[in-house]
Amino acid sequence: MKDQIILTGIHGFGYHGVFDHERKDGQDFFVDLTLDIDLTALLTQMRSKIPLIMQRSQILLSRR
């Protein structure tokens, strides 16, 4: 199985660069990122831990 994580419109502002005016005035940086990743192993691990997570959640909720 192949999964995809897409992050778009990431914006940062930095005061660095090659030229003096880039370090003085700063500049915007924009990134769009697409990750192709197989999450099968992670999801398998998470599924095996869901009962424990639910049990602990119930304990925490019962203490309120």
Biopython code that builds the backbone (N, CA, C, O; Angstrom):
import numpy as np
from Bio.PDB.StructureBuilder import StructureBuilder

atoms = [
    (1, "MET", "N", (0.847, -1.174, 0.000)),
    (1, "MET", "CA", (0.000, 0.000, 0.000)),
    (1, "MET", "C", (0.895, 1.241, 0.000)),
    (1, "MET", "O", (1.915, 1.278, 0.689)),
    (2, "LYS", "N", (0.518, 2.222, -0.754)),
    (2, "LYS", "CA", (1.270, 3.464, -0.799)),
    (2, "LYS", "C", (0.377, 4.588, -0.298)),
    (2, "LYS", "O", (-0.747, 4.762, -0.769)),
    (3, "ASP", "N", (0.882, 5.335, 0.645)),
    (3, "ASP", "CA", (0.130, 6.447, 1.207)),
    (3, "ASP", "C", (0.802, 7.750, 0.795)),
    (3, "ASP", "O", (1.957, 7.774, 0.370)),
    (4, "GLN", "N", (0.045, 8.826, 0.935)),
    (4, "GLN", "CA", (0.579, 10.115, 0.536)),
    (4, "GLN", "C", (0.176, 11.163, 1.569)),
    (4, "GLN", "O", (-0.991, 11.262, 1.948)),
    (5, "ILE", "N", (1.146, 11.931, 2.011)),
    (5, "ILE", "CA", (0.909, 13.053, 2.903)),
    (5, "ILE", "C", (1.238, 14.309, 2.102)),
    (5, "ILE", "O", (2.334, 14.440, 1.556)),
    (6, "ILE", "N", (0.275, 15.232, 2.038)),
    (6, "ILE", "CA", (0.461, 16.452, 1.253)),
    (6, "ILE", "C", (0.324, 17.654, 2.176)),
    (6, "ILE", "O", (-0.692, 17.822, 2.850)),
    (7, "LEU", "N", (1.353, 18.481, 2.198)),
    (7, "LEU", "CA", (1.335, 19.735, 2.951)),
    (7, "LEU", "C", (1.542, 20.854, 1.944)),
    (7, "LEU", "O", (2.533, 20.861, 1.214)),
    (8, "THR", "N", (0.611, 21.799, 1.903)),
    (8, "THR", "CA", (0.735, 22.892, 0.938)),
    (8, "THR", "C", (0.656, 24.235, 1.655)),
    (8, "THR", "O", (0.034, 24.369, 2.709)),
    (9, "GLY", "N", (1.295, 25.202, 1.061)),
    (9, "GLY", "CA", (1.223, 26.559, 1.575)),
    (9, "GLY", "C", (2.035, 26.800, 2.835)),
    (9, "GLY", "O", (1.712, 27.698, 3.612)),
    (10, "ILE", "N", (3.079, 26.019, 3.052)),
    (10, "ILE", "CA", (3.938, 26.252, 4.209)),
    (10, "ILE", "C", (4.706, 27.550, 3.950)),
    (10, "ILE", "O", (5.322, 27.725, 2.898)),
    (11, "HIS", "N", (4.655, 28.449, 4.925)),
    (11, "HIS", "CA", (5.282, 29.754, 4.749)),
    (11, "HIS", "C", (6.245, 30.033, 5.887)),
    (11, "HIS", "O", (5.944, 29.781, 7.053)),
    (12, "GLY", "N", (7.399, 30.553, 5.531)),
    (12, "GLY", "CA", (8.371, 30.979, 6.532)),
    (12, "GLY", "C", (9.021, 32.270, 6.078)),
    (12, "GLY", "O", (9.031, 32.590, 4.889)),
    (13, "PHE", "N", (9.559, 32.998, 7.022)),
    (13, "PHE", "CA", (10.253, 34.240, 6.709)),
    (13, "PHE", "C", (11.621, 34.169, 7.360)),
    (13, "PHE", "O", (11.734, 33.845, 8.542)),
    (14, "GLY", "N", (12.659, 34.470, 6.595)),
    (14, "GLY", "CA", (14.005, 34.337, 7.146)),
    (14, "GLY", "C", (14.910, 35.483, 6.770)),
    (14, "GLY", "O", (14.739, 36.116, 5.728)),
    (15, "TYR", "N", (15.869, 35.740, 7.627)),
    (15, "TYR", "CA", (16.875, 36.774, 7.406)),
    (15, "TYR", "C", (18.209, 36.107, 7.092)),
    (15, "TYR", "O", (19.158, 36.207, 7.869)),
    (16, "HIS", "N", (18.276, 35.443, 5.978)),
    (16, "HIS", "CA", (19.527, 34.813, 5.568)),
    (16, "HIS", "C", (19.553, 34.750, 4.055)),
    (16, "HIS", "O", (18.519, 34.851, 3.395)),
    (17, "GLY", "N", (20.718, 34.586, 3.529)),
    (17, "GLY", "CA", (20.861, 34.524, 2.089)),
    (17, "GLY", "C", (22.291, 34.808, 1.689)),
    (17, "GLY", "O", (23.179, 34.941, 2.532)),
    (18, "VAL", "N", (22.496, 34.900, 0.402)),
    (18, "VAL", "CA", (23.832, 35.133, -0.141)),
    (18, "VAL", "C", (24.151, 36.630, -0.121)),
    (18, "VAL", "O", (25.280, 37.034, 0.157)),
    (19, "PHE", "N", (23.143, 37.433, -0.418)),
    (19, "PHE", "CA", (23.359, 38.874, -0.564)),
    (19, "PHE", "C", (23.049, 39.617, 0.730)),
    (19, "PHE", "O", (22.245, 39.163, 1.545)),
    (20, "ASP", "N", (23.704, 40.773, 0.906)),
    (20, "ASP", "CA", (23.498, 41.583, 2.115)),
    (20, "ASP", "C", (22.037, 41.966, 2.306)),
    (20, "ASP", "O", (21.518, 41.894, 3.420)),
    (21, "HIS", "N", (21.366, 42.376, 1.224)),
    (21, "HIS", "CA", (19.967, 42.810, 1.354)),
    (21, "HIS", "C", (19.057, 41.658, 1.787)),
    (21, "HIS", "O", (18.029, 41.906, 2.419)),
    (22, "GLU", "N", (19.395, 40.430, 1.472)),
    (22, "GLU", "CA", (18.596, 39.279, 1.923)),
    (22, "GLU", "C", (18.709, 39.109, 3.439)),
    (22, "GLU", "O", (17.730, 38.787, 4.112)),
    (23, "ARG", "N", (19.897, 39.328, 3.957)),
    (23, "ARG", "CA", (20.095, 39.209, 5.403)),
    (23, "ARG", "C", (19.524, 40.404, 6.155)),
    (23, "ARG", "O", (19.106, 40.272, 7.306)),
    (24, "LYS", "N", (19.503, 41.587, 5.505)),
    (24, "LYS", "CA", (18.986, 42.800, 6.145)),
    (24, "LYS", "C", (17.454, 42.858, 6.086)),
    (24, "LYS", "O", (16.805, 43.087, 7.107)),
    (25, "ASP", "N", (16.886, 42.656, 4.922)),
    (25, "ASP", "CA", (15.446, 42.831, 4.713)),
    (25, "ASP", "C", (14.650, 41.549, 4.945)),
    (25, "ASP", "O", (13.450, 41.602, 5.216)),
    (26, "GLY", "N", (15.298, 40.424, 4.842)),
    (26, "GLY", "CA", (14.589, 39.149, 4.966)),
    (26, "GLY", "C", (13.840, 38.816, 3.688)),
    (26, "GLY", "O", (13.762, 39.618, 2.757)),
    (27, "GLN", "N", (13.297, 37.616, 3.671)),
    (27, "GLN", "CA", (12.533, 37.194, 2.501)),
    (27, "GLN", "C", (11.593, 36.060, 2.869)),
    (27, "GLN", "O", (11.802, 35.332, 3.840)),
    (28, "ASP", "N", (10.550, 35.936, 2.059)),
    (28, "ASP", "CA", (9.557, 34.873, 2.249)),
    (28, "ASP", "C", (10.049, 33.589, 1.606)),
    (28, "ASP", "O", (10.726, 33.600, 0.577)),
    (29, "PHE", "N", (9.691, 32.487, 2.240)),
    (29, "PHE", "CA", (9.952, 31.159, 1.684)),
    (29, "PHE", "C", (8.643, 30.391, 1.697)),
    (29, "PHE", "O", (7.950, 30.363, 2.714)),
    (30, "PHE", "N", (8.298, 29.766, 0.579)),
    (30, "PHE", "CA", (7.073, 28.986, 0.460)),
    (30, "PHE", "C", (7.423, 27.570, 0.030)),
    (30, "PHE", "O", (8.281, 27.364, -0.828)),
    (31, "VAL", "N", (6.756, 26.601, 0.631)),
    (31, "VAL", "CA", (7.040, 25.202, 0.307)),
    (31, "VAL", "C", (5.726, 24.438, 0.172)),
    (31, "VAL", "O", (4.828, 24.582, 1.002)),
    (32, "ASP", "N", (5.623, 23.643, -0.854)),
    (32, "ASP", "CA", (4.586, 22.628, -1.000)),
    (32, "ASP", "C", (5.314, 21.288, -0.959)),
    (32, "ASP", "O", (6.323, 21.105, -1.641)),
    (33, "LEU", "N", (4.806, 20.360, -0.166)),
    (33, "LEU", "CA", (5.516, 19.117, 0.067)),
    (33, "LEU", "C", (4.578, 17.932, -0.130)),
    (33, "LEU", "O", (3.462, 17.919, 0.389)),
    (34, "THR", "N", (5.038, 16.940, -0.880)),
    (34, "THR", "CA", (4.297, 15.693, -1.043)),
    (34, "THR", "C", (5.212, 14.539, -0.641)),
    (34, "THR", "O", (6.300, 14.374, -1.194)),
    (35, "LEU", "N", (4.761, 13.750, 0.322)),
    (35, "LEU", "CA", (5.521, 12.595, 0.789)),
    (35, "LEU", "C", (4.809, 11.326, 0.348)),
    (35, "LEU", "O", (3.648, 11.115, 0.699)),
    (36, "ASP", "N", (5.481, 10.489, -0.407)),
    (36, "ASP", "CA", (4.971, 9.164, -0.747)),
    (36, "ASP", "C", (5.620, 8.200, 0.235)),
    (36, "ASP", "O", (6.841, 8.048, 0.262)),
    (37, "ILE", "N", (4.782, 7.550, 1.043)),
    (37, "ILE", "CA", (5.310, 6.730, 2.134)),
    (37, "ILE", "C", (4.383, 5.545, 2.371)),
    (37, "ILE", "O", (3.169, 5.647, 2.191)),
    (38, "ASP", "N", (4.954, 4.444, 2.768)),
    (38, "ASP", "CA", (4.166, 3.261, 3.102)),
    (38, "ASP", "C", (3.954, 3.248, 4.617)),
    (38, "ASP", "O", (4.901, 3.045, 5.378)),
    (39, "LEU", "N", (2.725, 3.462, 5.047)),
    (39, "LEU", "CA", (2.395, 3.517, 6.473)),
    (39, "LEU", "C", (1.844, 2.197, 7.009)),
    (39, "LEU", "O", (1.320, 2.154, 8.122)),
    (40, "THR", "N", (1.955, 1.130, 6.237)),
    (40, "THR", "CA", (1.394, -0.157, 6.638)),
    (40, "THR", "C", (1.933, -0.622, 7.985)),
    (40, "THR", "O", (1.154, -1.014, 8.854)),
    (41, "ALA", "N", (3.242, -0.589, 8.175)),
    (41, "ALA", "CA", (3.836, -1.063, 9.432)),
    (41, "ALA", "C", (3.384, -0.203, 10.603)),
    (41, "ALA", "O", (3.080, -0.724, 11.676)),
    (42, "LEU", "N", (3.337, 1.098, 10.406)),
    (42, "LEU", "CA", (2.896, 1.997, 11.469)),
    (42, "LEU", "C", (1.445, 1.720, 11.849)),
    (42, "LEU", "O", (1.112, 1.651, 13.032)),
    (43, "LEU", "N", (0.594, 1.565, 10.857)),
    (43, "LEU", "CA", (-0.821, 1.303, 11.141)),
    (43, "LEU", "C", (-1.014, -0.036, 11.832)),
    (43, "LEU", "O", (-1.880, -0.169, 12.696)),
    (44, "THR", "N", (-0.223, -1.020, 11.464)),
    (44, "THR", "CA", (-0.291, -2.326, 12.129)),
    (44, "THR", "C", (0.079, -2.181, 13.600)),
    (44, "THR", "O", (-0.597, -2.743, 14.462)),
    (45, "GLN", "N", (1.135, -1.439, 13.898)),
    (45, "GLN", "CA", (1.534, -1.196, 15.282)),
    (45, "GLN", "C", (0.443, -0.452, 16.039)),
    (45, "GLN", "O", (0.122, -0.795, 17.176)),
    (46, "MET", "N", (-0.121, 0.561, 15.408)),
    (46, "MET", "CA", (-1.148, 1.363, 16.077)),
    (46, "MET", "C", (-2.387, 0.530, 16.387)),
    (46, "MET", "O", (-2.972, 0.658, 17.462)),
    (47, "ARG", "N", (-2.783, -0.315, 15.455)),
    (47, "ARG", "CA", (-3.970, -1.153, 15.678)),
    (47, "ARG", "C", (-3.781, -2.066, 16.888)),
    (47, "ARG", "O", (-4.721, -2.304, 17.647)),
    (48, "SER", "N", (-2.571, -2.569, 17.061)),
    (48, "SER", "CA", (-2.329, -3.471, 18.189)),
    (48, "SER", "C", (-2.337, -2.715, 19.516)),
    (48, "SER", "O", (-2.529, -3.323, 20.569)),
    (49, "LYS", "N", (-2.131, -1.394, 19.479)),
    (49, "LYS", "CA", (-2.082, -0.604, 20.708)),
    (49, "LYS", "C", (-3.395, 0.097, 21.029)),
    (49, "LYS", "O", (-3.533, 0.662, 22.114)),
    (50, "ILE", "N", (-4.356, 0.078, 20.124)),
    (50, "ILE", "CA", (-5.621, 0.776, 20.345)),
    (50, "ILE", "C", (-6.328, 0.299, 21.603)),
    (50, "ILE", "O", (-6.794, 1.141, 22.371)),
    (51, "PRO", "N", (-6.437, -1.011, 21.864)),
    (51, "PRO", "CA", (-7.106, -1.418, 23.113)),
    (51, "PRO", "C", (-6.435, -0.843, 24.363)),
    (51, "PRO", "O", (-7.127, -0.435, 25.296)),
    (52, "LEU", "N", (-5.109, -0.805, 24.394)),
    (52, "LEU", "CA", (-4.389, -0.257, 25.538)),
    (52, "LEU", "C", (-4.635, 1.243, 25.659)),
    (52, "LEU", "O", (-4.836, 1.756, 26.760)),
    (53, "ILE", "N", (-4.619, 1.942, 24.534)),
    (53, "ILE", "CA", (-4.881, 3.387, 24.543)),
    (53, "ILE", "C", (-6.293, 3.662, 25.043)),
    (53, "ILE", "O", (-6.498, 4.569, 25.849)),
    (54, "MET", "N", (-7.267, 2.888, 24.573)),
    (54, "MET", "CA", (-8.655, 3.073, 25.017)),
    (54, "MET", "C", (-8.779, 2.798, 26.511)),
    (54, "MET", "O", (-9.478, 3.522, 27.220)),
    (55, "GLN", "N", (-8.115, 1.771, 26.987)),
    (55, "GLN", "CA", (-8.159, 1.430, 28.408)),
    (55, "GLN", "C", (-7.584, 2.564, 29.244)),
    (55, "GLN", "O", (-8.187, 2.965, 30.239)),
    (56, "ARG", "N", (-6.447, 3.074, 28.858)),
    (56, "ARG", "CA", (-5.823, 4.176, 29.591)),
    (56, "ARG", "C", (-6.670, 5.435, 29.524)),
    (56, "ARG", "O", (-6.745, 6.183, 30.498)),
    (57, "SER", "N", (-7.312, 5.678, 28.382)),
    (57, "SER", "CA", (-8.184, 6.848, 28.252)),
    (57, "SER", "C", (-9.350, 6.754, 29.226)),
    (57, "SER", "O", (-9.724, 7.748, 29.848)),
    (58, "GLN", "N", (-9.920, 5.577, 29.360)),
    (58, "GLN", "CA", (-11.046, 5.378, 30.283)),
    (58, "GLN", "C", (-10.595, 5.612, 31.726)),
    (58, "GLN", "O", (-11.339, 6.188, 32.520)),
    (59, "ILE", "N", (-9.404, 5.177, 32.064)),
    (59, "ILE", "CA", (-8.879, 5.392, 33.421)),
    (59, "ILE", "C", (-8.735, 6.888, 33.678)),
    (59, "ILE", "O", (-9.122, 7.378, 34.739)),
    (60, "LEU", "N", (-8.177, 7.613, 32.707)),
    (60, "LEU", "CA", (-8.007, 9.045, 32.873)),
    (60, "LEU", "C", (-9.345, 9.754, 32.983)),
    (60, "LEU", "O", (-9.501, 10.655, 33.807)),
    (61, "LEU", "N", (-10.312, 9.361, 32.164)),
    (61, "LEU", "CA", (-11.622, 9.991, 32.210)),
    (61, "LEU", "C", (-12.354, 9.703, 33.524)),
    (61, "LEU", "O", (-13.090, 10.550, 34.031)),
    (62, "SER", "N", (-12.147, 8.510, 34.066)),
    (62, "SER", "CA", (-12.842, 8.163, 35.306)),
    (62, "SER", "C", (-12.266, 8.921, 36.501)),
    (62, "SER", "O", (-12.922, 9.014, 37.538)),
    (63, "ARG", "N", (-11.071, 9.457, 36.379)),
    (63, "ARG", "CA", (-10.455, 10.224, 37.472)),
    (63, "ARG", "C", (-10.957, 11.660, 37.529)),
    (63, "ARG", "O", (-10.701, 12.356, 38.511)),
    (64, "ARG", "N", (-11.649, 12.108, 36.526)),
    (64, "ARG", "CA", (-12.140, 13.509, 36.498)),
    (64, "ARG", "C", (-13.344, 13.684, 37.367)),
    (64, "ARG", "O", (-13.882, 14.787, 37.460)),
]
sb = StructureBuilder()
sb.init_structure("model")
sb.init_model(0)
sb.init_chain("A")
sb.init_seg("    ")
for serial, (resi, resn, name, xyz) in enumerate(atoms, 1):
    if name == "N":
        sb.init_residue(resn, " ", resi, " ")
    sb.init_atom(name, np.array(xyz, "f"), 0.0, 1.0, " ", f" {name:<3s}", serial, name[0])
structure = sb.get_structure()
